[in-house]
């Protein structure tokens, strides 16, 4: 999920952990709307009678949305199970449930984990379910591409987008104003500002070893796709020219001691640095607005939001950090009804309002940009309408970015390598090369077809 109201939840959702032991699952016939053709089946016939669906999610307040659905749909009742965030337990529990043939009908799965589930037959292809194919236009283009695993829909539809994490620049406007600085529009300007701020006794930002998915968002902005896929064949492209440009840029900031390297993301030490004015920007996702608001309360009214700095003047590219989907899982006996609920949950105006208000989600649905809460000035940010910036960013996220099927491994390699960078034992450029080699080996260990 994204736009989290609780920092602990943000931390759990953002940090990758152990490798998922996802098992092959075949479909089962449960009668009524049952599907007999396996998890990847294109069959999606509605049931003839009442249906009960199980749904696992970690979004705060999700029960209120489910209650609204159940009131409006007596023939299709949904039972919610609140679970830990994905890598904090839900994914492993889903893996075990799939293996035992006891998985729920629906589950919350982040974009970067969809490929893992799909390749092990953990997802249903819901492209043929009523209303699904016609719903692509209702979502931000890049999110629909993510659930198709490529443009053109040749791979079916494997989930319904729920929320996103379009990235922008949070910055201390009071500090910038005092030093006669404006929000940087390019990365060159950002580096110059970093030097000016260092002379004033401040760091422009922190560089954390525990947020490899944050660094991935920076790569994404520069169109540095980490994996390429043709059919079921994979190629690891972590170490590519666009990635090297990002790595060399941040390596220079680290070497020149222009960024704080002793602060980890979502930590009390980082929050203190924000409150004390020691660290004065954060390149983060839409959900980050509440992380700063809730943990740097003494700075209310002093922050503002601007688009991400660009590699070339005049460009409009944004990265993404975070976001989830609602997926119909392998073994579901009622994919048509499950898909219907997933579409409603992530497109209905009332459902979107509940998930935004209660769970802090920044919706993937285009209609979400019209939510009243996202149109209002935000007091903490000097009454700026900050979500206008994120709405623009969402439209500037590269739709061709591809997640690999073993992203938890790749994140771990990036994180371990970054620790060496901060310790002065290696460089980000070398980390990319090593992560690419390790990720290729990880794919091969999963018996996947790897090229290059």
For each residue, the residues with C-beta under 8 A, 3 or more apart:
1: 4 9 13 58 59 85 108 110 162 163 287 322 323 324 359 360 361
2: 13 163 164 165 285 286 287 321 322 323 324 360 361 362
3: 163 165 285 286 287 288 289 290 356 360 361 362
4: 1 7 9 10 13 287 290 291 360
5: 9 60 290 294 359 360
6: 9 10 60 294
7: 4 10 11 266 291 294 295
8: 11 12 266
9: 1 4 5 6 12 13 58 60 85
10: 4 6 7 13 14 266 287 291
11: 7 8 14 15 265 266
12: 8 9 15 58 84 85 86 87 88
13: 1 2 4 9 10 58 85 86 87 88 110 322
14: 10 11 211 213 214 265 266 321 322
15: 11 12 87 210 211 213
16: 87 212 213 407 408 411 412 415
17: 87 88 408 412
18: 87 92 408
19: 406 408 409
20: 91 92 95 113 116 408
21: 92 95
22: 95 98 116 117 119 120 122
23: 95 98 99 120
24: 120 121
25: 39 98 99 101 103 120 121 122 330 331
26: 38 39 121 330 331
27: 35 36 37 38 39 41 330 331
28: 34 36 101 331 333
29: 34 35 36 333
30: 34 333 334
31: 34 333
32: 47 48 49 51 333 334
33: 44 45 46 47 48 51 333 334 335 336 337
34: 28 29 30 31 333 334
35: 27 29 38 41 43 44 45 124 332 333 335
36: 27 28 29 41 43
37: 27 40 41 42 43
38: 26 27 35 41 121 330
39: 25 26 27 121 122 123 124 125 329 330 331
40: 37 121 123 124 125 156
41: 27 35 36 37 38 44 124 125
42: 37 125 127 128 156
43: 35 36 37 128
44: 33 35 41 126 128 129 130 335 336 339
45: 33 35 336
46: 33 130 336 337
47: 32 33 50 51 334 336 337
48: 32 33
49: 32 75
50: 47 74 75 76 77
51: 32 33 47 75 76 77 334 337
52: 77 78 79
53: 76 77 78 79 104 105 106 332 334 337 338 341
54: 78 79 81 104 105 106
55: 66 78 79 80 81 104 105 106 107 341
56: 80 81 83 90 93 94 104 106 107 108
57: 62 80 81 82 83 107 108 326
58: 1 9 12 13 82 83 84 85 86 90 108
59: 1 62 108 324 355 358 359 361
60: 5 6 9 358 359 360
61: 64 65 354 355 357 358 359
62: 57 59 65 66 80 82 355 358 359
63: 66 67 80 82
64: 61 67 68 354 358
65: 61 62 68 69 345 351 354 355 358
66: 55 62 63 69 70 78 80
67: 63 64 70 71
68: 64 65 71 72 350 351 354
69: 65 66 72 73 76 78 341 344 345 351
70: 66 67 73 74 77 78
71: 67 68
72: 68 69
73: 69 70 76 77 341
74: 50 70 77
75: 49 50 51
76: 50 51 53 69 73 337 340 341
77: 50 51 52 53 70 73 74
78: 52 53 54 55 66 69 70 106 341
79: 52 53 54 55
80: 55 56 57 62 63 66
81: 54 55 56 57 104
82: 57 58 62 63
83: 56 57 58 89 90 93 108
84: 12 58 88 89 90
85: 1 9 12 13 58 88 89 90
86: 12 13 58 90 91 108 109 110 113 324
87: 12 13 15 16 17 18 90 91 408
88: 12 13 17 84 85
89: 83 84 85 92 93
90: 56 58 83 84 85 86 87 93 94 107 108
91: 20 86 87 94 95 109 113
92: 18 20 21 89 95 96
93: 56 83 89 90 96 97
94: 56 90 91 97 98 103 104 107 109 117 122 329
95: 20 21 22 23 91 92 98 99 122
96: 92 93 99 100
97: 93 94 100 102 103 104
98: 22 23 25 94 95 101 103 120 122 329 330 331
99: 23 25 95 96
100: 96 97
101: 25 28 98 331
102: 97
103: 25 94 97 98 107 122 329 330 331 332
104: 53 54 55 56 81 94 97 107 329 332
105: 53 54 55 328 329 332 333 334 335 337 338
106: 53 54 55 56 78 326 327 328 329 332 338 341 342
107: 55 56 57 90 94 103 104 326 327 329
108: 1 56 57 58 59 83 86 90 162 324 325 326 327
109: 86 91 94 113 114 117 159 324 325 327
110: 1 13 86 113 114 322 323 324 325
111: 114 143 146 147 323 324 325 403
112: 115 213 403 407
113: 20 86 91 109 110 116 117 403 407 408
114: 109 110 111 117 118 123 146 147 149 158 159 325 327 403
115: 112 118 119 149 403 404 405 407
116: 20 22 113 119 120 122 405 406 407 408
117: 22 94 109 113 114 120 122 123 327 329
118: 114 115 121 122 123 149 158 405
119: 22 115 116 232 405 446 448
120: 22 23 24 25 98 116 117
121: 24 25 26 38 39 40 118 330
122: 22 25 39 94 95 98 103 116 117 118 329 330
123: 39 40 114 117 118 158 159 327 328 329 330
124: 35 39 40 41 158 327 328 329 330 332 335 338
125: 39 40 41 42 128 156 157 158
126: 44 129 132 156 157 158 159 160 328 335 338 339 342
127: 42 132 133 153 156 157
128: 42 43 44 125 132 133
129: 44 126 132 328 335 336 339 340
130: 44 46 336 339 340
131: 134 135 339 340 343
132: 126 127 128 129 135 157 160 339 343
133: 127 128 136 153 157
134: 131 137
135: 131 132 138 139 160 343 347
136: 133 139 144 153 157
137: 134
138: 135 347 365 366 367
139: 135 136 143 144 161 346 364 365 366
140: 143 144 161 164 364 365 366 394 395 397
141: 144 145 395 399
142: 145 146 320 394 397 398 399 401
143: 111 139 140 146 147 161 164 323 364
144: 136 139 140 141 147 148 161
145: 141 142 148 150 151 399 400
146: 111 114 142 143 149 161 325 401 403
147: 111 114 143 144 157 158 159 160 161 325
148: 144 145 151 152 153 154 155 156 157 158
149: 114 115 118 146 155 158 229 402
150: 145 154 155 229 402
151: 145 148 399 400
152: 148
153: 127 133 136 148 156 157
154: 148 150
155: 148 149 150 158
156: 40 42 125 126 127 148 153
157: 125 126 127 132 133 136 147 148 153 160
158: 114 118 123 124 125 126 147 148 149 155 327
159: 109 114 123 126 147 325 326 327 328 342
160: 126 132 135 147 157 325 326 327 339 342 343 345 346
161: 139 140 143 144 146 147 164 323 325 346 364 365
162: 1 108 323 324 325 326 345 346 355 361 363 364
163: 1 2 3 322 323 324 355 361 362 363 364
164: 2 140 143 161 285 286 320 322 323 362 363 364 394 397
165: 2 3 217 285 286 287 320 321 322 323 362
166: 285 286 318 319 320 362 390 393 394 396 397
167: 217 221 283 284 285 308 318 319 320 321 393
168: 283 284 286 305 306 307 308 318 389 390 393
169: 183 184 281 282 283 305 306 307 308 309
170: 281 282 283 284 288 289 292 303 304 305
171: 175 176 183 280 281 282 303 304 305 306
172: 175 176 277 280 281 299 302 303
173: 176 177 183 302 303 304 382
174: 177 178 302
175: 171 172 178 179 197 200 202 277 280 302
176: 171 172 173 179 181 182 183 193 280
177: 173 174 180 181
178: 174 175
179: 175 176 196 197 200
180: 177
181: 176 177 184 193 196
182: 176
183: 169 171 173 176 304 306
184: 169 181 187 189 190 192 193 306 309
185: 189 306 307 309 310 313
186: 189 190 309 310 311 312 313
187: 184 190 191 249 309 310 311
188: 191 192
189: 184 185 186 192 193 309
190: 184 186 187 193 194 204 309
191: 187 188 194 195 249 252 253 258
192: 184 188 189 195 196
193: 176 181 184 189 190 196 197 204
194: 190 191 197 198 203 204 205 253 258 259
195: 191 192 198 199 256 258
196: 179 181 192 193 199 200
197: 175 179 193 194 200 202 203 204 258 280
198: 194 195 201 202 203 204 257 258
199: 195 196
200: 175 179 196 197
201: 198 278
202: 175 197 198 277 278 279 280
203: 194 197 198 206 258 259 260 273 278 279 280
204: 190 193 194 197 198 253 258 259 279 280 281
205: 194 259 260 279 280 281 282 283
206: 203 259 260 261 263 265 270 273 279 282
207: 250 253 254 259 260 261 418 422
208: 211 214 263 264 265 418
209: 264 415 418 419 421 422
210: 15 264 265 415
211: 14 15 208 214 215 264 265
212: 16 215 216 410 411 412 414 415 418
213: 14 15 16 112 216 217 321 322 411
214: 14 208 211 217 218 265 283 284 321
215: 211 212 218 219 246 250 414 418
216: 212 213 219 220 226 319 321 411 414
217: 165 167 213 214 220 221 283 285 319 320 321
218: 214 215 221 222 246 250 283 319
219: 215 216 222 224 226 242 243 246 319
220: 216 217 223 224 319 320 397 398 401
221: 167 217 218 308 317 318 319 398
222: 218 219 242 243 245 246 311 317
223: 220 242 317 398 400 401
224: 219 220 237 240 242 243 245 246
225: 228 237 240 398 400 401 402
226: 216 219 236 237 238 243 401 402 403 404 410 439
227: 234 235 236 237 238 402 403 404 439
228: 225 234 235 237 402
229: 149 150 232 233 234 235 402
230: 233 235 451
231:
232: 119 229 448 449
233: 229 230 449 450 451
234: 227 228 229 404 405 443 448 449 450 451
235: 227 228 229 230 450 451 452
236: 226 227 404 436 439 440 443 450 452
237: 224 225 226 227 228 240 243 436
238: 226 227 243 410 432 435 436 439
239: 243 244 432 433 435 436
240: 224 225 237 243 244
241: 244 245
242: 219 222 223 224 245 246
243: 219 222 224 226 237 238 239 240 246 247 432
244: 239 240 241 247 248 429 432
245: 222 224 241 242 248 249 311
246: 215 218 219 222 224 242 243 249 250
247: 243 244 250 251 427 428 429 431 432
248: 244 245 251 252 428 429
249: 187 191 245 246 252 253
250: 207 215 218 246 247 253 254 259 428
251: 247 248 254 255 421 427 428 429
252: 191 248 249 255 256
253: 191 194 204 207 249 250 256 258 259
254: 207 250 251 257 258 259 261 421 422 428
255: 251 252
256: 195 252 253
257: 198 254
258: 191 194 195 197 198 203 204 253 254
259: 194 203 204 205 206 207 250 253 254
260: 203 205 206 207 263 273 278 279
261: 206 207 254 422
262: 269
263: 206 208 260 267 269 270 273 279
264: 208 209 210 211 267 269 270
265: 11 14 206 208 210 211 214 270
266: 7 8 10 11 14 270 291
267: 263 264 270 271
268: 271 272
269: 262 263 264 272 273
270: 206 263 264 265 266 267 273 274 279
271: 267 268 274 275 295 296
272: 268 269 275 276 278
273: 203 206 260 263 269 270 276 278 279
274: 270 271 277 278 279 282 292 295 296 299
275: 271 272 296 297 298 299
276: 272 273
277: 172 175 202 274 280 299
278: 201 202 203 260 272 273 274
279: 202 203 204 205 206 260 263 270 273 274 282
280: 171 172 175 176 197 202 203 204 205 277
281: 169 170 171 172 204 205
282: 169 170 171 205 206 274 279 288 292
283: 167 168 169 170 205 214 217 218 308
284: 167 168 170 214 287 288 291 321
285: 2 3 164 165 166 167 217 288 320 321 322 362
286: 2 3 164 165 166 168 289 362 387 390 393
287: 1 2 3 4 10 165 284 290 291 322 360 362
288: 3 170 282 284 285 291 292
289: 3 170 286 292 293 305 378 380 381 386
290: 3 4 5 287 293 294 360
291: 4 7 10 266 284 287 288 294 295
292: 170 274 282 288 289 295 296 299 303 380
293: 289 290 296 297 300 380
294: 5 6 7 290 291 297
295: 7 271 274 291 292
296: 271 274 275 292 293 299 303
297: 275 293 294 300
298: 275
299: 172 274 275 277 292 296 302 303
300: 293 297 379 380
301: 379 380 381 382
302: 172 173 174 175 299 382
303: 170 171 172 173 292 296 299 380 381 382
304: 170 171 173 183 381 382 384 386
305: 168 169 170 171 289 381 384 386 389 390
306: 168 169 171 183 184 185 389
307: 168 169 185 310 316 318 389 392 393
308: 167 168 169 221 283 317 318 319 393
309: 169 184 185 186 187 189 190
310: 185 186 187 307 313 314 315 316 317
311: 186 187 222 245 315 317
312: 186 315
313: 185 186 310
314: 310
315: 310 311 312
316: 307 310 392 396
317: 221 222 223 308 310 311 396 398
318: 166 167 168 221 307 308 392 393 394 396 397
319: 166 167 216 217 218 219 220 221 308 397
320: 142 164 165 166 167 217 220 285 323 397 401
321: 2 14 165 167 213 214 216 217 284 285
322: 1 2 13 14 110 163 164 165 213 285 287
323: 1 2 110 111 143 161 162 163 164 165 320 364
324: 1 2 59 86 108 109 110 111 162 163
325: 108 109 110 111 114 146 147 159 160 161 162
326: 57 106 107 108 159 160 162 342 345 346
327: 106 107 108 109 114 117 123 124 158 159 160 342
328: 105 106 123 124 126 129 159 332 335 338 339 342
329: 39 94 98 103 104 105 106 107 117 122 123 124 332
330: 25 26 27 38 39 98 103 121 122 123 124
331: 25 26 27 28 39 98 101 103
332: 35 53 103 104 105 106 124 328 329 335 338
333: 28 29 30 31 32 33 34 35 105
334: 30 32 33 34 47 51 53 105 337 338
335: 33 35 44 105 124 126 129 328 332 338 339
336: 33 44 45 46 47 129 130 339 340
337: 33 46 47 51 53 76 105 334 340 341
338: 53 105 106 124 126 328 332 334 335 341 342
339: 44 126 129 130 131 132 160 328 335 336 342 343
340: 76 129 130 131 336 337 343 344
341: 53 55 69 73 76 78 106 337 338 344 345
342: 106 126 159 160 326 327 328 338 339 345 346
343: 131 132 135 160 339 340 346 347
344: 69 340 341 347 348 351
345: 65 69 160 162 326 341 342 348 351 355
346: 139 160 161 162 326 342 343 351 352 363 364 365
347: 135 138 343 344 351 352 365 367
348: 344 345 351 352
349: 352 353 367 371
350: 68 353 354
351: 65 68 69 344 345 346 347 348 354 355
352: 346 347 348 349 355 356 361 363 365 367 368 371
353: 349 350 356 357 371 372 373
354: 61 64 65 68 350 351 357 358 359
355: 59 61 62 65 162 163 345 351 352 358 359 361 363
356: 3 352 353 359 360 361 362 363 368 371 373 374
357: 61 353 354 373
358: 59 60 61 62 64 65 354 355
359: 1 5 59 60 61 62 354 355 356
360: 1 2 3 4 5 60 287 290 356
361: 1 2 3 59 162 163 352 355 356
362: 2 3 163 164 165 166 285 286 287 356 368 374 387 390 394
363: 162 163 164 346 352 355 356 367 368 369 371
364: 139 140 143 161 162 163 164 323 346 368
365: 138 139 140 161 346 347 352 368
366: 138 139 140 369
367: 138 347 349 352 363 370
368: 352 356 362 363 364 365 371 374
369: 363 366 374 387 391 394
370: 367 374 375
371: 349 352 353 356 363 368 374 375
372: 353 375 376
373: 353 356 357 376
374: 356 362 368 369 370 371 387 391
375: 370 371 372 385 387
376: 372 373 385
377: 383 384 385
378: 289 381 383 384 385 386 387
379: 300 301 383
380: 289 292 293 300 301 303
381: 289 301 303 304 305 378 384 386
382: 173 301 302 303 304
383: 377 378 379
384: 304 305 377 378 381
385: 375 376 377 378 388
386: 289 304 305 378 381 389 390
387: 286 362 369 374 375 378 390 391
388: 385 391 392
389: 168 305 306 307 386 392 393
390: 166 168 286 305 362 386 387 393 394
391: 369 374 387 388 394 395
392: 307 316 318 388 389 395 396
393: 166 167 168 286 307 308 318 389 390 396 397
394: 140 142 164 166 318 362 369 390 391 397
395: 140 141 391 392
396: 166 316 317 318 392 393
397: 140 142 164 166 220 318 319 320 393 394 401
398: 142 220 221 223 225 317 401
399: 141 142 145 151
400: 145 151 223 225
401: 142 146 220 223 225 226 320 397 398
402: 149 150 225 226 227 228 229
403: 111 112 113 114 115 146 226 227 407
404: 115 226 227 234 236 407 410 439 443
405: 115 116 118 119 234 443 446 448
406: 19 116 409 410 439 442 443 446
407: 16 112 113 115 116 403 404 410 411
408: 16 17 18 19 20 87 113 116 411 412
409: 19 406 412 413 438 439 442
410: 212 226 238 404 406 407 413 414 435 438 439 442
411: 16 212 213 216 407 408 414 415
412: 16 17 212 408 409 415 416
413: 409 410 416 417 431 434 435 438 439
414: 212 215 216 410 411 417 418 431 435
415: 16 209 210 212 411 412 418 419
416: 412 413 419 420
417: 413 414 420 421 426 428 430 431 434 435
418: 207 208 209 212 215 414 415 421 422 428 431
419: 209 415 416 422 423
420: 416 417 423 425 426 431
421: 209 251 254 417 418 424 425 426 427 428 431
422: 207 209 254 261 418 419
423: 419 420
424: 421
425: 420 421
426: 417 420 421 430 431 434
427: 247 251 421 430 431
428: 247 248 250 251 254 417 418 421 431 432
429: 244 247 248 251 432 433
430: 417 426 427 433 434
431: 247 413 414 417 418 420 421 426 427 428 434 435
432: 238 239 243 244 247 428 429 435 436
433: 239 429 430 436 437
434: 413 417 426 430 431 437 438
435: 238 239 410 413 414 417 431 432 438 439
436: 236 237 238 239 432 433 439 440
437: 433 434 440 441
438: 409 410 413 434 435 441 442
439: 226 227 236 238 404 406 409 410 413 435 436 442 443
440: 236 436 437 443 444 450 452
441: 437 438 444 445
442: 406 409 410 438 439 445 446
443: 234 236 404 405 406 439 440 446 448 450
444: 440 441 447 448 450
445: 441 442
446: 119 405 406 442 443
447: 444
448: 119 232 234 405 443 444
449: 232 233 234
450: 233 234 235 236 440 443 444
451: 230 233 234 235
452: 235 236 440
